[in-house]
Amino acid sequence: MEAKQAAAAVDRLSSLPAELQDEILVRLDLRDAVRTSALSRTWRDLWKSLSVLSLSFPVGTQPSVVDNSVIEAPNLRVLSFVSEYDYGCRFGELPCLEYADIDALFCPQHEHDYGFFLARFAHVQRLTIFCPAADVNMPYTLPFTFYNLKNLELCLNFGEMDSILFMFTLLRSCRNLQGIEIESQDIDQSFEADWEFLNALWTHDMCSDLQTVHMMCISWLPNEISFMKLMLSKATVLRTLDVDRHPADFDDPIIDMLTCKRASAQARVLFGGLEQQW
């Protein structure tokens, strides 16, 4: 009797609509998703067609779990990848990928530099990146463009030169970018990146379609203020610069930012959702 009930349950799982099967799989972590292959012949290879995949390898992960793994998924649309160590896993073909969330402090050993690593995600429409460790090799210009990318989310430290250079390398390759969200790490500023320094990193076609800039968790460091001033003075179709924190005082650098000549007549500055007029 129990065997018949188990068989009936498997049959019900096998007869589920494809959309519901996919919904079940994307709610499981990768290990449990793979285990569903034991349910029935119908489910044997379903996990290989996942549309959403989250991979997290925290410190302490046994290398044997992921060493030399190749991640290829023809139907994958959303990928989250978190790792603080290079376990040797590789990304193969991801032709349908639309959104990638990458938090990797390293440059994979098999890659020439971090730029080649990012090339695996060149066709995404939305990209979230936590800036890698300072010692990774990031070229001044990437050997590709993010031709579909509309929205970019970055977590970086405005107090370090490597983080700022990393951001500008990305921006030079995002020619169709419409929105950028930057979460600033609260670390003391170790060098000065004033407007003149940042302007030297700017290229004539950078951010030509950029409409919104959202700044989060900023500490009102001089480098953060200089970057916001640069966006206002360079982004020709910018509509909104939205800062989630209101400044404690409107000192000279902030007033200078607010009163600078804006490249877009439609550009507005919001502090906590409220517009500031100067």
N, C-alpha and C positions, 0 to 999 in steps of 0.2 A: 504493500500500500504506500509506504513512504517513497519507494522508488518511483511509483507512478505519479505521486504528487510532485516529486522533484522534476520529473520529465515534463509534466504539465507546466511547471513554473518556467522551465527553460524555453518551452514552446512559446509561452506568452512573451518572454523577453525577445525571442527571435522574430516575433510577428509585430513588434513595435514599429511605428513609422521611423524612417531614417532620421527625421528631424529630432525626434525624441531620443533616439539612440545617441545622437551627437550631443544632445543636451545633458544626458547622463554622463558621458565620457568627459566632457569639459569640466564637470564638477569634481572629478577625481584627480588626485595627484598622479604623476606619471606611473609610479609603481603599481597602484591599484588599477589604473587604466589598462596596463599590460596584463594584469591578472584576469581581466574579463575575457581574455582569449580562451580561457578554460571552460567558459559557460556553454558554448555550442559552436558548431561550424560557422554559423552566421556571425558570431562575435569574434572568431579567431583572429581576424586581421583588421577589425574595425578600429582598434586603437591607432593603427598606422595612418589612418585618414583623419586624425584629430585636426580641428580647425583652431583650437586654442591650446597652448602649451606653456606651462610654467615650470622652469628649471631653477632650482636653488641648491647651491652647494656651499653650505656654511663651513667655517673653519672646523676641522675635525672630520670632514667627510673622508671616508676611506678611498684612496686613489683607485683601487680596483673596481669601484662602482662605475667610474666614468672614464678611466684612462683610455685614450685613443678612440673614444666614441665618435661616430659621425652622425650628425643630426640632419636628416633629410626628411622633408614632409611636403608632399605635393599639394596638399589641401590646406596647409597651415595659414591662418590669417592673422593670428595674434600670438606673439612670443614674448615671454618674460624670462630673462636670463640673469641670474645673480650668482656671482662667484668671487671669492676673495683670493683664490689661488688658481694657478694654471694647471688643470688636471689633464690637459692634452686633448680635450674634446674638440671636435671640428664642426663647422657648419657647412653643409653641402647645399644642394639646390632647395630654395624656398620660394618657388615662383609665384605663389599667391599671397605672400606675406604683405599685410597692410599696416600693421602696427608692431613695433619692436620696443621693448623696455630693457635696456642694457645697463647692468651695474657690474662691471668687471674692472677690477683695479689693475689687471695685468694686460700685457700684450701676448697673445698665445705664442708659444715657442715656435710653432710651425709657420707663423706669419712673418713677413719682412718687417712690418711695422703696424701700428694701430690703425693706420689708414686702410691697409689691405684687409684687416679684420672687419672694419666698418663697411667695406665694399660689399659684403654679403647682404647688407640691408639697404642697398642703394635705391631700390624700387619702392620702399615703404612710403605711405602717405602721412604717417605720424610716427615720431621717434622721441623716445625719452632716454637720456643718457646721464649717468653720474660720471663726472670727470674721472679719468683713470689716475693711477699713481703718477707722481711727477717724473719718474724715470722712464716712462714709456716713450718710444720713438714716434712722434707725430709730425708728419711733413707740413711744410708751410702751405702747400696746396695739395688737395687730395687728387688721386689719379682718376676720379670719376665725379659725377654730380648726382645729388639726390633729386632726380628729375620729377618725381611725383610728390615730394615732400611738401605738405602744406602747413603742418604744425610741428614745432620743435619744443621739447621740454628739456631743460638743462639744470643740473645741480652742480654748482661750482663755487670756488673760493676766489672772490675778487681781490683777495690780498696776495695772491701768488701769481707770478708772471706766467707760469706754465698753464694754469687754468684759463687765463685770459687769451693766451695764444691758441690754446685748444679750441676755445669758443670761436675765434675769428677764422680758424681753419675750416670749421664746420660751416660758418655763415657764408664763406666764399663759395661753397659747393651747394648751397640751398637757394638756387636762383628763383624758384617759384614759391618761396616761403611766404605765408600770409600771417602767421601768428607765432610768437615765441613766448614761452613762460620760463622764467629763470628763478630758481630757488638759490638764494645766496647763503653759503655756509658762514656761520658766525665765528670767524677767525680773524685775528688782528692782521692789519695790513703790513706786509713786509717790504713793499716797494711801491713807488708812485707811478700809476698809469693815468696821467692827466689827459686832457682833451687832445693835446698835440701828439702825445704818444699813441693814443687810440686812433686818431685821424690818419696817422702814418700806416696803420694796418688796414685801413678802409680801401676798397676798390670801387671803381665807378659803377659797376653793375650789382653791387651788394645790396640786398634787402630792397630791391626795386619794386616788389609786390607786397612788402610788409605793411600790415594794417594795424596789428595790435601787439603791444609789448606788455607783459604782466610780470612785475617784479615782486618776489615773495621773500619774506624773512630777512629783509635787508637791515643793515645796522647804520645806514647813512655814512658809510666810509667814503672818503674822497674819491676812490676809484669807482664806486657804485654811482656816485653823482655824476662823475665825468662820463661814464658809459650812457647814462640816461640822457645827458645833454647831447652826446653824439647821435643817439637815435633821433632825438627831436630835430637836430640840425641837418641830418643826412637822409632819413627815410622819407622819400618824396610823396608817398601815398598813405603815410601813417595817420591813423584816426584816433587811437587811444594809447596812452602810456598810463597804465594802471599800477599804482604802488599800494601794497596792502597795509603798509604802516605809515601813519602820519608822523612827520618830523616833530621832535620835541620843540625845536626852535627853527625859525626861518632865517638862518644865518646867510652870509654873503654867497657861499657856493650854491646853496639851494635857490636863492633868489636869482643868481646868475643863470642857473639851469632853466628856471621858469620863464625868464625874460629873454633868453637867447632867440635869435632869428630861426624860425622853424621852417623846415623844407616843405612841409605840408600845411596849407592854410586850415585844414580840417583837424589838425592834431590837437587833442585835448589831454590834459594831465589830471588824473584822478588820484586822490589819496583816500584809501578806504572806501572807494566808490563815489566820493564827492569831488566835484570838479573845482579846480583852483584857478581863479582869475587873477592875472597880473597885468 
